[in-house]
Amino acid sequence: MTVDIIQPGFSTTVEALRLHTWQLGPGQPTAVIDQFSDADFKLVVDDRADVHINSRDGRFYLGWFPNGRPGTEGEGWKLAVTGTAKVPGYHASFDTETPAHIVAAAVAAVIATSRPR
């Protein structure tokens, strides 16, 4: 009988172990905000300079809190979609240092799933 002994761990190359450069920092919030049209969304800037965007039907909300959302630990973005009587809604949060293009991708995915009734 022959026993095949498998080496623990995984095999890789020196190339695969090289450090990567990752985008850090909040970036430009316009990458997120510019996705909204005046025809479908309302934008309000409050006295703290926080930005609130609602869909005209009131079921979508996005808040941008450059200095952190009050009452939270560093929440910079809040995305929420209200559910229906049969299907619950959902929400997602991103901290103040999340790159704006990451938030923009999430927002674009949510907008892409919406359709008028």
C-alpha positions in Angstrom: 0.0 0.0 0.0 1.2 3.5 -0.9 0.3 6.5 1.2 0.3 9.9 -0.5 1.3 12.5 2.0 -0.1 15.9 1.1 2.0 18.9 2.1 0.2 21.2 4.5 -0.7 24.8 3.4 -0.9 25.9 -0.2 1.6 26.4 -2.9 2.3 29.8 -4.3 4.9 31.8 -6.0 7.0 34.8 -5.0 5.1 36.9 -7.6 1.8 36.1 -5.8 3.2 37.2 -2.5 4.2 40.7 -3.6 2.5 43.5 -1.7 -0.3 45.3 -3.4 -1.2 49.0 -3.4 -4.7 49.5 -2.2 -6.7 52.7 -2.5 -7.2 54.2 0.9 -9.1 57.3 2.0 -12.5 58.6 1.3 -11.9 59.8 -2.3 -14.4 62.1 -4.0 -18.0 61.8 -2.8 -19.1 63.2 -6.2 -18.4 59.7 -7.6 -21.5 58.7 -5.5 -23.7 61.8 -5.6 -23.4 62.3 -9.4 -25.3 59.1 -10.0 -28.6 60.7 -8.9 -30.9 62.6 -11.3 -33.1 65.4 -10.1 -36.1 63.8 -11.8 -35.9 60.7 -9.6 -34.3 61.8 -6.4 -34.4 64.7 -3.9 -31.1 66.0 -2.4 -30.9 67.9 0.8 -27.9 69.4 2.6 -28.5 70.0 6.3 -27.0 72.4 8.7 -24.1 70.0 9.5 -23.3 69.8 5.8 -24.5 66.2 5.7 -26.1 65.2 2.5 -29.4 63.2 2.3 -30.7 61.7 -0.9 -34.2 60.2 -1.2 -36.0 58.6 -4.1 -39.2 60.5 -5.0 -41.2 57.5 -3.8 -39.4 57.6 -0.4 -38.2 54.0 -0.5 -34.5 54.7 -1.2 -32.3 56.7 1.1 -28.6 57.5 1.0 -26.9 59.7 3.6 -23.4 61.0 3.5 -21.9 62.2 6.8 -18.4 63.6 6.1 -17.7 64.0 9.9 -19.5 60.8 10.9 -23.2 60.1 11.4 -24.4 61.4 14.8 -24.8 58.6 17.3 -22.5 56.2 15.5 -18.8 55.3 15.5 -17.5 56.8 12.3 -20.3 55.8 10.0 -19.9 58.0 6.9 -22.5 56.5 4.5 -25.9 55.0 5.1 -27.8 53.3 2.3 -31.3 52.0 3.0 -34.1 50.6 0.9 -37.6 50.2 2.6 -39.2 46.9 2.2 -42.8 46.0 1.3 -45.6 44.3 3.2 -44.2 41.0 1.9 -40.5 41.5 1.6 -38.2 43.2 4.2 -36.0 46.1 3.2 -32.2 46.3 3.8 -29.5 48.7 4.7 -25.7 49.0 4.4 -23.3 51.3 6.1 -19.8 52.4 5.2 -17.3 54.2 7.4 -16.0 57.7 6.7 -12.8 56.3 5.2 -14.4 53.9 2.8 -13.3 55.0 -0.8 -16.1 56.7 -2.5 -15.8 54.5 -5.6 -16.7 51.5 -3.4 -19.8 53.2 -2.2 -20.6 54.3 -5.7 -20.4 50.7 -6.9 -22.9 49.6 -4.2 -25.2 52.5 -5.0 -25.0 51.7 -8.7 -26.0 48.1 -8.1 -29.0 49.2 -6.0 -30.1 51.7 -8.6 -29.8 49.1 -11.4 -32.2 46.8 -9.6 -35.0 49.5 -9.3 -37.8 49.6 -11.8 -40.9 51.8 -12.0 -44.2 50.3 -11.1 
